[in-house]
Amino acid sequence: MRWRAALLNDCSAISVYDLKTTKTHTVAVAYLLKKCLSDVELTPDTLSTYCEAELLQILSELDILQALEKR
Amino acid sequence: VLIDAGLYRYRINGLSLDYKDQVRRLYPNSCYPSGEWADYQIDVTCSSLLRRYLKPQTAINIEGQQPFNPIRPDKLLPSLEWAMNWCVAAFEHSRLLFHSGVVVKNQQAILFPARSGSGKSTLSTYLGLNGWQLFSDEMAIIELGSTRLQAVFRPTSLKNESISIIRELSPNATISQTATATHKGNIAHVRTNTRAQFDDYKPTMPSAVVFVNFDPNAEQLKIIELDKSVGMSHMLLNQFNYHIVGEAAFDTLVKLVNEVRFFDVVYRNMSDVDEFLTDFVEGRPLD
């Protein structure tokens, strides 16, 4: 597994760690919710119930991890 | 001489009698014969045979490496302190390190992450001389997993006008001779605590991370609370070994970020920052 992710407890962002490059990226929750609007109902409250694997799955489904790979 | 700085012990070879005296003054009750066990070895030597007689220069070798350019002998004390910082930054990867001042009151640690020249050492020194436990003016040393902050028994380093400011505010403080015209300007070191006080310091959980900005024109203290995402990003700008420690560093930093509040503070008077932080650690409502 290349990625680690954690939702910061003020729900401002998901912090994403790339084990391959050792870079840490910040994905703003506001950005995530905007991207999600057409797909699923997502709020900071529901996000905070997700485990790390579920956070990574969302980031992957929204092509965010793929974009981070290229940075 | 061997310096016991608490977490780390340094063997320093090649000091003149005068410098040994200065070191003993900055590290009271913490210097031992150099034969004892040490974490790091620093050798002070003449940079070349010619330089022994012509415009003398001193070289500092750390564990067989020479990371700094040779210096004039009268600039040795700051260079020794930088060498001691370098040892930790280069070799300590069992803890997470940030470029940051750390002070403690009421069993709560406050971090001041910042680069050199931001005023964090001046503020840390001021607080250390005014009722706070000064864990470090230079480096936050964080236990992996627990996020507790560790203290080191080191003097603070003041630059340029900060020296006279602290001398004026705390005339009884132990301040070293000033080394002039180093690459960072004039430098003096300040002892803010005794060895007995330091020995009472306990590893402490962090409660706030404060990004301090000195502004001589600020009319009053300005405090802005920051999102954790912004705070974490700013902290990463001041990391020493995050990229080396790897996954454990990420876990520890996320835990720390989730435990603390982040503030951006613009100040003119250090006493205002003292008052704000004291209110914070004592749980009083913040204005």
Interface residues (C-beta under 8 A of the other chain):
Chain A: R4 A6 L8 N9 D10 S12 A13 S15 Y17 L19 T22 T24 T26 A28
Chain B: D227 K228 S229 V230 M232 S233 L236 Y242 H243 G246 E247 F250 D251 L253 V254 V257 N258
